Amino acid sequence: MRNVNVISEDFELPSIWKTNLGFDVETPWWGVVASAELLLTSVENGLFYRSLNVGPGYVGPDGRVLYWNPNSPRPFGNTTATGGIQTNGARYNRNAYFGDVYLLENTSKGRASS
């Protein structure tokens, strides 16, 4: 079984933008110091791994698209040899000649504030 990993041709190294803004003020009451801080984080080029060796899936009873094989005798990860080809019965509708096939891409999703 072959595992394949590829990187997108327009891939850029990951980068995250972070901003801090804070201030402290001494109040006129017993020398108490009041503080405030704002932290902002935004993903510029994050990592996104896309699995390419999955079939179209099927719609489960609750309406979600599922990718595990409901007909497998061990649907959570059995591996059996079939005619010299290793197959994983847990994956639904995939190409059995390949194991894991991943594409590494960038994403700009992800941010936080506090």
Secondary structure, DSSP 8 states (H G I E B T S, - for coil): -EEEEEE-TT----EEEEEEEEEEEE-SSTT-EEEEEEEEEEEEEEEEEEE-S----EE-TTS-EE-B-TTSSSTTT-EEEETTEEEETTBSS--TTEEEEEEEEEE---EEE-
